[in-house]
Amino acid sequence: MLSTSQILNLTVKDNKFIVVDEDVNAAYADYLIIAWLQQMKKNNDQRSVQILLFSKPSQTLQKVFESSQIKNYCVIDFFKLTEEKDIYQSCVNTVAQNLNSIFVINCLSTLALQIGTAKACQFVEKLSQNQKLTVFCIYKRDIKQNIPRIESLGSVYIKLKKSKKVTVHSKINYEVSVVNKKLGGSIVQWNESIQQSVLDFTFTSTIIPNTCVKAEKYTPPTVSTKSLTTFKIEMSEQEMKQRDSVPLPYTLMNKVGGDIIYIPDDNDDYDEEDPDEDLDF
């Protein structure tokens, strides 16, 4: 059985890439990630926090961080751009300059709008392959930019959902669904109910009964090339028979014998009258 606040123990060395999928009615990814960062600092993790901000003004996020007691962080503001800039290359350069850091992507949906889904996924794929980094990747559902198979991007996928409990005073309530993919290939799933303070970000977490799933073998999804095409490329046996029975316009037909075709030149001495017509044949 998983213990209370098990979710805070996910930021160990085996969980380098964590996706936080934020529901429209549970927009608390910032609060949950700050609680994680606080826990990491308590565990003597002295790495700096690099926040790649795409989804909101930097002043809004800095106000949230002021009461978190997290000092060693830097906000790279891509939300407000005053000049033409290669955002993708700027992100790559920022990572290259801070290889031993904790990164927060806020958020992947907005990044995909700015540089395209393919490039955004290419960027996070590079991050996930770097074993020196710990990455928190926020995905917001209120932005209509679909990222295919978002749940398969990281080693941990967390879905934030609205709680049935009412938010009171400085406490927020929400639920999380956790999918943790182990290095050995197995997966563990569970749901938690969280009540968190918006003042100091501490929270209490209770596992929702009957939602724990035993570890099972994880098989990476395979993508068929047929599903990537915009038209049907395979044929059934009946369709092949019908295709073979239809005569094509360019099919050469067998013909016995041959024809001699003569086309006279302009210089030929050609007379419409037959010069041998007076002969008795």
C-alpha positions as YAML, in Angstrom:
chain: A
units: angstrom
residues:
- id: 1
  name: MET
  ca: [0.00, 0.00, 0.00]
- id: 2
  name: LEU
  ca: [1.27, 3.47, -0.90]
- id: 3
  name: SER
  ca: [1.71, 5.84, 2.01]
- id: 4
  name: THR
  ca: [0.28, 9.31, 2.57]
- id: 5
  name: SER
  ca: [2.06, 12.06, 0.54]
- id: 6
  name: GLN
  ca: [3.55, 9.43, -1.74]
- id: 7
  name: ILE
  ca: [3.37, 11.97, -4.53]
- id: 8
  name: LEU
  ca: [6.16, 14.04, -2.93]
- id: 9
  name: ASN
  ca: [8.53, 11.08, -3.12]
- id: 10
  name: LEU
  ca: [8.38, 10.98, -6.92]
- id: 11
  name: THR
  ca: [11.23, 13.44, -7.45]
- id: 12
  name: VAL
  ca: [13.96, 10.89, -6.88]
- id: 13
  name: LYS
  ca: [16.75, 10.06, -9.30]
- id: 14
  name: ASP
  ca: [14.63, 7.52, -11.18]
- id: 15
  name: ASN
  ca: [11.96, 10.10, -12.07]
- id: 16
  name: LYS
  ca: [13.61, 12.75, -14.18]
- id: 17
  name: PHE
  ca: [10.68, 13.88, -16.34]
- id: 18
  name: ILE
  ca: [7.29, 14.61, -14.77]
- id: 19
  name: VAL
  ca: [4.27, 15.73, -16.78]
- id: 20
  name: VAL
  ca: [1.56, 17.63, -14.91]
- id: 21
  name: ASP
  ca: [-1.66, 17.64, -16.93]
- id: 22
  name: GLU
  ca: [-3.78, 20.54, -15.66]
- id: 23
  name: ASP
  ca: [-7.55, 20.37, -16.02]
- id: 24
  name: VAL
  ca: [-9.52, 23.55, -16.72]
- id: 25
  name: ASN
  ca: [-11.28, 23.19, -13.34]
- id: 26
  name: ALA
  ca: [-8.09, 22.31, -11.43]
- id: 27
  name: ALA
  ca: [-5.47, 24.90, -12.45]
- id: 28
  name: TYR
  ca: [-3.10, 24.16, -9.57]
- id: 29
  name: ALA
  ca: [0.03, 22.87, -11.33]
- id: 30
  name: ASP
  ca: [2.15, 25.80, -10.07]
- id: 31
  name: TYR
  ca: [1.21, 25.08, -6.46]
- id: 32
  name: LEU
  ca: [1.91, 21.36, -6.73]
- id: 33
  name: ILE
  ca: [5.29, 21.90, -8.40]
- id: 34
  name: ILE
  ca: [6.34, 24.46, -5.77]
- id: 35
  name: ALA
  ca: [5.53, 21.90, -3.05]
- id: 36
  name: TRP
  ca: [7.77, 19.43, -4.92]
- id: 37
  name: LEU
  ca: [10.59, 21.98, -5.15]
- id: 38
  name: GLN
  ca: [10.31, 22.71, -1.44]
- id: 39
  name: GLN
  ca: [10.60, 19.00, -0.69]
- id: 40
  name: MET
  ca: [13.66, 18.73, -2.91]
- id: 41
  name: LYS
  ca: [15.32, 21.62, -1.07]
- id: 42
  name: LYS
  ca: [14.63, 19.87, 2.23]
- id: 43
  name: ASN
  ca: [16.46, 16.88, 0.76]
- id: 44
  name: ASN
  ca: [19.50, 19.14, 0.17]
- id: 45
  name: ASP
  ca: [19.00, 19.50, -3.57]
- id: 46
  name: GLN
  ca: [20.84, 22.77, -4.23]
- id: 47
  name: ARG
  ca: [20.33, 22.92, -7.98]
- id: 48
  name: SER
  ca: [18.94, 26.11, -9.49]
- id: 49
  name: VAL
  ca: [15.42, 26.19, -10.93]
- id: 50
  name: GLN
  ca: [15.04, 27.43, -14.51]
- id: 51
  name: ILE
  ca: [11.46, 28.33, -15.42]
- id: 52
  name: LEU
  ca: [10.71, 28.56, -19.14]
- id: 53
  name: LEU
  ca: [7.59, 30.73, -19.05]
- id: 54
  name: PHE
  ca: [5.24, 30.82, -22.04]
- id: 55
  name: SER
  ca: [1.73, 30.98, -20.58]
- id: 56
  name: LYS
  ca: [1.45, 34.01, -18.25]
- id: 57
  name: PRO
  ca: [3.14, 37.31, -17.26]
- id: 58
  name: SER
  ca: [6.30, 36.77, -15.22]
- id: 59
  name: GLN
  ca: [5.02, 39.10, -12.47]
- id: 60
  name: THR
  ca: [2.14, 36.71, -11.79]
- id: 61
  name: LEU
  ca: [4.44, 33.73, -11.30]
- id: 62
  name: GLN
  ca: [6.95, 35.69, -9.21]
- id: 63
  name: LYS
  ca: [4.20, 36.68, -6.79]
- id: 64
  name: VAL
  ca: [3.43, 33.00, -6.27]
- id: 65
  name: PHE
  ca: [7.12, 32.21, -5.64]
- id: 66
  name: GLU
  ca: [7.60, 35.04, -3.13]
- id: 67
  name: SER
  ca: [6.02, 33.08, -0.31]
- id: 68
  name: SER
  ca: [7.61, 29.74, -1.24]
- id: 69
  name: GLN
  ca: [11.05, 30.40, 0.34]
- id: 70
  name: ILE
  ca: [12.62, 29.20, -2.91]
- id: 71
  name: LYS
  ca: [15.32, 31.71, -3.80]
- id: 72
  name: ASN
  ca: [17.52, 30.04, -6.35]
- id: 73
  name: TYR
  ca: [15.24, 30.31, -9.37]
- id: 74
  name: CYS
  ca: [15.27, 32.17, -12.67]
- id: 75
  name: VAL
  ca: [12.33, 33.00, -14.93]
- id: 76
  name: ILE
  ca: [13.09, 33.07, -18.66]
- id: 77
  name: ASP
  ca: [10.16, 35.07, -20.00]
- id: 78
  name: PHE
  ca: [8.96, 33.96, -23.43]
- id: 79
  name: PHE
  ca: [5.43, 35.23, -22.76]
- id: 80
  name: LYS
  ca: [6.32, 38.83, -23.60]
- id: 81
  name: LEU
  ca: [8.53, 39.08, -26.66]
- id: 82
  name: THR
  ca: [9.40, 42.55, -27.98]
- id: 83
  name: GLU
  ca: [11.48, 41.40, -30.96]
- id: 84
  name: GLU
  ca: [11.75, 38.61, -33.47]
- id: 85
  name: LYS
  ca: [13.35, 35.66, -31.75]
- id: 86
  name: ASP
  ca: [14.01, 32.02, -32.50]
- id: 87
  name: ILE
  ca: [12.20, 30.59, -29.47]
- id: 88
  name: TYR
  ca: [13.22, 27.00, -30.15]
- id: 89
  name: GLN
  ca: [16.92, 27.85, -30.39]
- id: 90
  name: SER
  ca: [16.68, 30.10, -27.32]
- id: 91
  name: CYS
  ca: [15.22, 27.20, -25.32]
- id: 92
  name: VAL
  ca: [17.96, 24.86, -26.51]
- id: 93
  name: ASN
  ca: [20.65, 27.42, -25.59]
- id: 94
  name: THR
  ca: [19.16, 27.93, -22.13]
- id: 95
  name: VAL
  ca: [19.29, 24.19, -21.45]
- id: 96
  name: ALA
  ca: [22.86, 23.95, -22.75]
- id: 97
  name: GLN
  ca: [23.94, 26.70, -20.35]
- id: 98
  name: ASN
  ca: [22.21, 25.10, -17.32]
- id: 99
  name: LEU
  ca: [22.78, 21.37, -17.69]
- id: 100
  name: ASN
  ca: [22.79, 20.61, -13.96]
- id: 101
  name: SER
  ca: [19.48, 22.30, -13.17]
- id: 102
  name: ILE
  ca: [15.80, 21.75, -12.51]
- id: 103
  name: PHE
  ca: [13.58, 22.92, -15.38]
- id: 104
  name: VAL
  ca: [9.91, 23.90, -15.31]
- id: 105
  name: ILE
  ca: [8.16, 24.22, -18.68]
- id: 106
  name: ASN
  ca: [5.16, 26.48, -18.19]
- id: 107
  name: CYS
  ca: [3.53, 25.43, -20.36]
- id: 108
  name: LEU
  ca: [3.95, 22.93, -23.21]
- id: 109
  name: SER
  ca: [0.61, 23.84, -24.80]
- id: 110
  name: THR
  ca: [1.62, 27.50, -25.33]
- id: 111
  name: LEU
  ca: [5.07, 26.49, -26.56]
- id: 112
  name: ALA
  ca: [3.41, 24.28, -29.18]
- id: 113
  name: LEU
  ca: [1.31, 27.25, -30.32]
- id: 114
  name: GLN
  ca: [4.42, 29.39, -30.72]
- id: 115
  name: ILE
  ca: [6.78, 27.01, -32.49]
- id: 116
  name: GLY
  ca: [4.53, 24.16, -33.63]
- id: 117
  name: THR
  ca: [3.67, 20.83, -32.07]
- id: 118
  name: ALA
  ca: [6.47, 18.90, -33.80]
- id: 119
  name: LYS
  ca: [9.23, 21.21, -32.60]
- id: 120
  name: ALA
  ca: [7.77, 21.44, -29.09]
- id: 121
  name: CYS
  ca: [7.70, 17.65, -28.78]
- id: 122
  name: GLN
  ca: [11.23, 17.46, -30.22]
- id: 123
  name: PHE
  ca: [12.42, 19.88, -27.53]
- id: 124
  name: VAL
  ca: [10.87, 18.01, -24.59]
- id: 125
  name: GLU
  ca: [12.13, 14.72, -26.03]
- id: 126
  name: LYS
  ca: [15.69, 16.07, -25.86]
- id: 127
  name: LEU
  ca: [15.11, 17.16, -22.27]
- id: 128
  name: SER
  ca: [13.79, 13.75, -21.27]
- id: 129
  name: GLN
  ca: [16.95, 12.07, -22.63]
- id: 130
  name: ASN
  ca: [19.29, 14.24, -20.52]
- id: 131
  name: GLN
  ca: [19.91, 12.34, -17.28]
- id: 132
  name: LYS
  ca: [21.41, 15.39, -15.54]
- id: 133
  name: LEU
  ca: [18.14, 17.31, -15.62]
- id: 134
  name: THR
  ca: [14.93, 17.09, -13.63]
- id: 135
  name: VAL
  ca: [12.02, 18.44, -15.67]
- id: 136
  name: PHE
  ca: [8.49, 19.43, -14.65]
- id: 137
  name: CYS
  ca: [6.36, 19.90, -17.76]
- id: 138
  name: ILE
  ca: [2.95, 21.58, -17.39]
- id: 139
  name: TYR
  ca: [0.24, 20.83, -19.93]
- id: 140
  name: LYS
  ca: [-2.83, 23.08, -19.79]
- id: 141
  name: ARG
  ca: [-6.18, 21.85, -21.06]
- id: 142
  name: ASP
  ca: [-7.66, 25.35, -21.42]
- id: 143
  name: ILE
  ca: [-5.46, 25.91, -24.48]
- id: 144
  name: LYS
  ca: [-6.82, 24.21, -27.58]
- id: 145
  name: GLN
  ca: [-3.52, 22.75, -28.73]
- id: 146
  name: ASN
  ca: [-3.60, 18.98, -28.69]
- id: 147
  name: ILE
  ca: [-0.35, 17.17, -27.90]
- id: 148
  name: PRO
  ca: [-0.64, 13.51, -29.03]
- id: 149
  name: ARG
  ca: [-0.12, 10.93, -26.29]
- id: 150
  name: ILE
  ca: [0.83, 13.52, -23.66]
- id: 151
  name: GLU
  ca: [0.67, 10.80, -20.99]
- id: 152
  name: SER
  ca: [3.58, 8.93, -22.59]
- id: 153
  name: LEU
  ca: [6.09, 11.80, -22.60]
- id: 154
  name: GLY
  ca: [7.59, 11.38, -19.15]
- id: 155
  name: SER
  ca: [8.42, 8.78, -16.56]
- id: 156
  name: VAL
  ca: [5.63, 10.18, -14.37]
- id: 157
  name: TYR
  ca: [2.26, 11.43, -15.61]
- id: 158
  name: ILE
  ca: [-0.01, 13.32, -13.21]
- id: 159
  name: LYS
  ca: [-3.51, 14.42, -14.10]
- id: 160
  name: LEU
  ca: [-5.04, 17.20, -11.94]
- id: 161
  name: LYS
  ca: [-8.80, 16.97, -11.48]
- id: 162
  name: LYS
  ca: [-11.45, 18.96, -9.69]
- id: 163
  name: SER
  ca: [-12.23, 17.79, -6.16]
- id: 164
  name: LYS
  ca: [-15.70, 17.29, -4.76]
- id: 165
  name: LYS
  ca: [-14.56, 19.11, -1.63]
- id: 166
  name: VAL
  ca: [-15.21, 22.83, -1.35]
- id: 167
  name: THR
  ca: [-12.25, 25.23, -1.18]
- id: 168
  name: VAL
  ca: [-12.25, 27.04, 2.16]
- id: 169
  name: HIS
  ca: [-10.27, 30.21, 3.01]
- id: 170
  name: SER
  ca: [-6.61, 29.69, 2.04]
- id: 171
  name: LYS
  ca: [-6.97, 25.96, 1.28]
- id: 172
  name: ILE
  ca: [-7.44, 24.51, -2.18]
- id: 173
  name: ASN
  ca: [-8.68, 21.00, -2.87]
- id: 174
  name: TYR
  ca: [-8.01, 18.87, -5.92]
- id: 175
  name: GLU
  ca: [-7.41, 15.27, -6.95]
- id: 176
  name: VAL
  ca: [-4.51, 13.74, -8.83]
- id: 177
  name: SER
  ca: [-4.25, 10.58, -10.91]
- id: 178
  name: VAL
  ca: [-0.67, 9.30, -10.97]
- id: 179
  name: VAL
  ca: [0.94, 6.94, -13.46]
- id: 180
  name: ASN
  ca: [4.52, 6.06, -12.51]
- id: 181
  name: LYS
  ca: [6.58, 4.11, -15.05]
- id: 182
  name: LYS
  ca: [9.41, 2.22, -13.36]
- id: 183
  name: LEU
  ca: [12.85, 1.66, -14.88]
- id: 184
  name: GLY
  ca: [12.26, -2.09, -14.95]
- id: 185
  name: GLY
  ca: [9.33, -1.62, -17.32]
- id: 186
  name: SER
  ca: [6.43, -1.89, -14.83]
- id: 187
  name: ILE
  ca: [3.85, 0.80, -14.07]
- id: 188
  name: VAL
  ca: [2.07, 1.79, -10.85]
- id: 189
  name: GLN
  ca: [-1.13, 3.85, -10.77]
- id: 190
  name: TRP
  ca: [-3.03, 5.50, -7.95]
- id: 191
  name: ASN
  ca: [-5.26, 8.48, -7.13]
- id: 192
  name: GLU
  ca: [-4.83, 10.97, -4.32]
- id: 193
  name: SER
  ca: [-6.97, 13.69, -2.77]
- id: 194
  name: ILE
  ca: [-4.98, 16.79, -1.87]
- id: 195
  name: GLN
  ca: [-5.70, 19.79, 0.33]
- id: 196
  name: GLN
  ca: [-3.03, 22.47, -0.03]
- id: 197
  name: SER
  ca: [-2.32, 25.85, 1.51]
- id: 198
  name: VAL
  ca: [-1.89, 28.73, -0.95]
- id: 199
  name: LEU
  ca: [0.16, 30.59, 1.68]
- id: 200
  name: ASP
  ca: [3.08, 28.22, 2.33]
- id: 201
  name: PHE
  ca: [2.20, 25.43, -0.19]
- id: 202
  name: THR
  ca: [2.19, 22.64, 2.39]
- id: 203
  name: PHE
  ca: [-0.45, 19.99, 1.84]
- id: 204
  name: THR
  ca: [-2.00, 16.85, 3.17]
- id: 205
  name: SER
  ca: [-2.55, 13.98, 0.80]
- id: 206
  name: THR
  ca: [-4.77, 10.94, 1.14]
- id: 207
  name: ILE
  ca: [-4.86, 8.01, -1.22]
- id: 208
  name: ILE
  ca: [-8.34, 7.43, -2.60]
- id: 209
  name: PRO
  ca: [-9.39, 3.86, -1.67]
- id: 210
  name: ASN
  ca: [-9.58, 1.14, -4.32]
- id: 211
  name: THR
  ca: [-7.61, 3.14, -6.89]
- id: 212
  name: CYS
  ca: [-4.19, 1.55, -6.49]
- id: 213
  name: VAL
  ca: [-3.18, -0.67, -9.38]
- id: 214
  name: LYS
  ca: [-0.49, -3.28, -8.89]
- id: 215
  name: ALA
  ca: [2.70, -2.97, -10.87]
- id: 216
  name: GLU
  ca: [2.39, -4.45, -14.32]
- id: 217
  name: LYS
  ca: [4.66, -4.71, -17.32]
- id: 218
  name: TYR
  ca: [4.74, -1.54, -19.38]
- id: 219
  name: THR
  ca: [4.96, -1.89, -23.13]
- id: 220
  name: PRO
  ca: [5.74, 1.30, -25.09]
- id: 221
  name: PRO
  ca: [2.99, 2.12, -27.60]
- id: 222
  name: THR
  ca: [3.68, 1.25, -31.21]
- id: 223
  name: VAL
  ca: [2.50, 3.51, -33.98]
- id: 224
  name: SER
  ca: [1.40, 1.93, -37.25]
- id: 225
  name: THR
  ca: [2.57, 3.71, -40.38]
- id: 226
  name: LYS
  ca: [-0.90, 3.15, -41.82]
- id: 227
  name: SER
  ca: [-2.38, 5.50, -39.19]
- id: 228
  name: LEU
  ca: [0.00, 8.29, -40.22]
- id: 229
  name: THR
  ca: [-1.28, 8.52, -43.80]
- id: 230
  name: THR
  ca: [-4.23, 10.62, -44.93]
- id: 231
  name: PHE
  ca: [-5.49, 7.92, -47.29]
- id: 232
  name: LYS
  ca: [-5.96, 4.15, -47.28]
- id: 233
  name: ILE
  ca: [-2.89, 2.32, -48.58]
- id: 234
  name: GLU
  ca: [-3.82, -1.32, -47.98]
- id: 235
  name: MET
  ca: [-6.31, -3.47, -49.98]
- id: 236
  name: SER
  ca: [-8.42, -6.43, -49.06]
- id: 237
  name: GLU
  ca: [-8.32, -9.67, -51.06]
- id: 238
  name: GLN
  ca: [-11.64, -8.82, -52.74]
- id: 239
  name: GLU
  ca: [-10.37, -5.38, -53.74]
- id: 240
  name: MET
  ca: [-7.24, -6.92, -55.27]
- id: 241
  name: LYS
  ca: [-9.37, -9.32, -57.37]
- id: 242
  name: GLN
  ca: [-11.50, -6.45, -58.61]
- id: 243
  name: ARG
  ca: [-8.40, -4.43, -59.46]
- id: 244
  name: ASP
  ca: [-6.88, -7.27, -61.50]
- id: 245
  name: SER
  ca: [-10.10, -7.88, -63.46]
- id: 246
  name: VAL
  ca: [-10.40, -4.31, -64.76]
- id: 247
  name: PRO
  ca: [-8.70, -3.75, -68.20]
- id: 248
  name: LEU
  ca: [-6.52, -0.69, -68.00]
- id: 249
  name: PRO
  ca: [-6.45, 1.82, -70.91]
- id: 250
  name: TYR
  ca: [-2.72, 1.42, -71.38]
- id: 251
  name: THR
  ca: [-2.78, -2.41, -71.53]
- id: 252
  name: LEU
  ca: [-1.36, -3.72, -74.84]
- id: 253
  name: MET
  ca: [-3.72, -6.14, -76.61]
- id: 254
  name: ASN
  ca: [-2.36, -9.18, -78.55]
- id: 255
  name: LYS
  ca: [-2.81, -8.72, -82.33]
- id: 256
  name: VAL
  ca: [-1.89, -11.20, -85.08]
- id: 257
  name: GLY
  ca: [-0.11, -9.86, -88.17]
- id: 258
  name: GLY
  ca: [0.86, -6.30, -88.85]
- id: 259
  name: ASP
  ca: [0.17, -3.20, -90.94]
- id: 260
  name: ILE
  ca: [2.58, -1.32, -93.19]
- id: 261
  name: ILE
  ca: [2.11, 2.36, -92.86]
- id: 262
  name: TYR
  ca: [3.80, 4.63, -95.37]
- id: 263
  name: ILE
  ca: [3.91, 8.36, -95.02]
- id: 264
  name: PRO
  ca: [5.32, 10.05, -98.16]
- id: 265
  name: ASP
  ca: [7.89, 12.80, -97.87]
- id: 266
  name: ASP
  ca: [7.37, 16.24, -99.36]
- id: 267
  name: ASN
  ca: [10.04, 15.57, -102.01]
- id: 268
  name: ASP
  ca: [8.44, 12.35, -103.28]
- id: 269
  name: ASP
  ca: [7.28, 12.40, -106.94]
- id: 270
  name: TYR
  ca: [3.72, 11.58, -106.16]
- id: 271
  name: ASP
  ca: [1.01, 11.73, -108.77]
- id: 272
  name: GLU
  ca: [-2.63, 11.26, -107.98]
- id: 273
  name: GLU
  ca: [-3.08, 9.40, -111.35]
- id: 274
  name: ASP
  ca: [-1.85, 5.82, -111.61]
- id: 275
  name: PRO
  ca: [0.96, 5.72, -114.21]
- id: 276
  name: ASP
  ca: [0.22, 2.07, -114.96]
- id: 277
  name: GLU
  ca: [-3.50, 2.39, -115.47]
- id: 278
  name: ASP
  ca: [-3.15, 1.84, -119.28]
- id: 279
  name: LEU
  ca: [-1.50, -1.50, -118.83]
- id: 280
  name: ASP
  ca: [-3.58, -4.64, -119.28]
- id: 281
  name: PHE
  ca: [-3.34, -6.61, -116.11]
...
